[in-house]
């Protein structure tokens, strides 16, 4: 059964509220990533952060696999890896399957700094959600997951 005019108007109004809310979350998320990048290395570019996060999620990994996965030019990935290595955030290890190749892994420094940031982030969320009851937190988590999976 089609929506009545009132419910269609209400859905439109809610869709606008969601659009505005997602824009606020996007800006907050972007600012949070910027803070994290500065915490990891003040001179790091966003592309370097993307490469580092991919390395951390998929280590050990070859540079070419990073470029393919992130749809980046191999030379751009190479530049980012050089910067990350110079900053002490990644290490290269010999590839046991190919002595000519290297595998990239995150350094202890990168893991420590990311853990520090995650602790700070967790505190932020705990502060934000402190006045929420458990049912609201559960509903928000469930609906946010559903929203993200629907895209």
N, C-alpha and C positions, 0 to 999 in steps of 0.2 A: 504494500500500500504506500503510495507516495506521501511525502511529508506534507503536512498542512502548511499554509502560508506562515503561520506563527512559528512552527517548528523550523521551517526553512530559514526564516529570519534569525531565529535563535542560533541555528547551526552556523549561519554566516557570521553572526556576532562572536560566537565562540571560536570560529576559525580565525577571525581577526585577532582575538585575544591570544590564541595559540601562536600565531605568526609573530606577534609582538613579544610574547614570552620567549620564544625560540631565539629571536634576535637579541634579547637581553642575555640569554644563556650563551649565545655565540660570542658576544662581546666579552663576557666574563671569562669564558673558556680561553679565548684568544689572549686576554690579559694574563690569565694564569699560566699559559704556555710561555708567554714572554718572560714572566717571572722565573719560571723553571729554567728556561734557556739561560737567563742571566745568572741563575744560581749555579748552573753547570759550568758555564764559561761566559763571561761578559762579552767576549768577542764572537761567540757562536752565532751563526745564521740559522734561521728557521729550517732551512734545508738540512743543515748539519744535525739538528735535533731529530728531524724525521729519519735520517739515516741511522743515527744512534739508537733511536727507539726500535727501528726495524732490526738492527743488529742484536739488541738486547732480547728481543722476542724470538729470534731465530738463530742465535749463535750455536756453534761456530758456522760462519757463512762466508762464501766467496764474494768478492766485490761485484763480479758480473751478475751474480744472483740478486744482489741488492738492487742494482740498476734495473734489471728486468722486473723485479717485483714492484718497484716504486715508479716504473716508467720514466726513469731518468737516464740521461746520457751517461755513458761509462766515464767520460772525462769529468763530468760534474760530480759523480759519486767519488771518483778518485780524489778530486780536490777536497771534498768534504771529509773523506777518510784521512787525508793528510792532516787537515786541520784538527780533526778529532784525536789523531795520534799525537800531534804536537802538543795538544792540551792535556794529554795523559788520560783521555777518556776511553780509548780503545787500544787494543794490542793486536799485533799480527802474529800468527803462529803458523808453522809449516803445515801444509796439507799432507796428511799421511798417505793419501791416495795419489798425490801428484807433487813430487818434490819441487817442481818449478812454481807451484801456486801457494798462496797463503790463505789462511782462514782468519776472519776477523772476529774478535770477541770483545765484550765490554770489559773495561778495567775495574779493579776494586774501587778506584776513585769514582768512576761513573755510578757504580751500584750504591756506594755510600751516599753520594749526593742525591741520587734519585730517592733513596730511602728517607733521607732527611726531608726532602720535598713532600713525599707521600705522607709523612708524619704531620707536617704542617697542613697539608690538604685535608687530612682526616680530622684534624682539630677544627679547621674551618667548617667542615660539614657538620661536625658534632655541635658546634656553636649555632649554626644556622637551624639545625633540626632540634635543638634542645627543648623548644616549647611545643613541638609536635608530639601528638600521641603515637603510639606504636602502629595503630591501624592506618593512620594517615601516611606514615613513613612507608609501610608495606604497600599501600595502594599507589603511592607516588612511584616507588621502585618498579612495581608491576606494570603500571601504565606507561612509564617512561620506556621500559623495555619493549612493550607492545608497540609503542609509537616508533621507536627506532627500528624494530624488525619489520614494520609496515612500509618502510620507504622503498 
